[in-house]
Amino acid sequence: MEIGHCYLEGNVDAVEFCPHELFHQVLAVSTYTLQEGDQPNRCGSISLFSVDADSNQLDMFHQVETSGIFDIKWNSVGASPLLAQADASGHLRLHSLGSGSNGSENGVEVLKEVCGEMVSSSMCLCLDWNPSATSITVGLSDGSISVLTLAESQLKIQQSWEAHEYEVWAANFDTQQPNLVYTGSDDCKFCCWDLRENPSNLAFQNTKTHQMGVCCITKDRTDPNVLLTGSYDEHLRIWDVRSISKPVNESSICLGGGVWRLKQHPSIPSLVLAACMHNGFAVVRVEGEKAEVLETYSNHKSLAYGADWQRGPLRKKDGIERPVAATCSFYDRLVRVWLPEKEMVLNTM
């Protein structure tokens, strides 16, 4: 049940709805394009869209050119939302969302870069905000992790350490215990680090469960004991992390294609949207140790990379309240916003 779609000029790799209560309609979309030649260039962009599911509208209203982007994440702790980007030039950059100085009469929102920091000569592949939006963790292509602090619109590297042997695709704060950071890498290792020591102390390391690289990590918003991982080995795994030193892999489900992104719905905690690379997208119900696919979405014809849920109230279509999803695919440069077809009987928060 499509709301709208748009083709961009670059390879699309991430979509993120703004979580700020005044900007739930804003969708950020990033691109990464490798221009080959004697001097290869990695370029990218961030596009802002306005999404109105009630009137089936997806309208681009702002775009900025940047280095090639691997990951973007919003935070909404302050009065103005901030969008962070991790890019191929080794930089972490922050953009604020606000009205342009020469905007239209109704006040068009634009992105303004407020600060940036050169993290490494290696590429920045992933990022995550801590719950208070005072720190950002970054995973790098050389296997290292950096944690940067944000104060008075200035980014400063707090600590960096060699965490993995290969590229780090996931580096996520524990939402209940922000002194802990979970990481996943092409070396198939799933780790947890305690930031209270510098350099960080390794709280646990799992090297045997994932048969291929770890692509994404998501901590459950409502259950502090549950964590999800996705892997190139095509499985979504459910972890019990009550014992940080030795988490238990409770169950898994094969989604096919390689699980690149997992996004828990902001108000329906049992609903997870999965980007499955070579196998499209899946809407998965995760309750306790059980996971089941409710619906698949195969309207993309290329690598399924970016996925997110819109915040705010569900949209009523055909007399049924449905969540709004945004997804993107890489080589066909396509972003889509859509509603699941099936009625989902789910408990909301």
Secondary structure, 3 states (H helix, E strand, C coil): CEEEEEECCCCEEEEEECCCCCCCCEEEEEEEEEECCCCCEEEEEEEEEEEECCCCEEEEEEEEEEECEEEEEEECCCCCCEEEEEECCCEEEEEEEEECCCCCCCCCEEEEEEEEEECCCCCEEEEEECCCCCEEEEEECCCEEEEEEEECCEEEEEEEEECCCCCEEEEEECCCCCCEEEEEECCCCEEEEECCCCCCEEEEEECCCCCCCEEEEEECCCCCCEEEEEECCCEEEEEECCCCCCCEEEEEEECCCCCCEEEECCCCCCEEEEECECCCEEEEEEECCEEEEEEEECCCCCCEEEEEECCCCCEEECCEEECCEEEEECCCCEEEEECCCCCCCCCCC
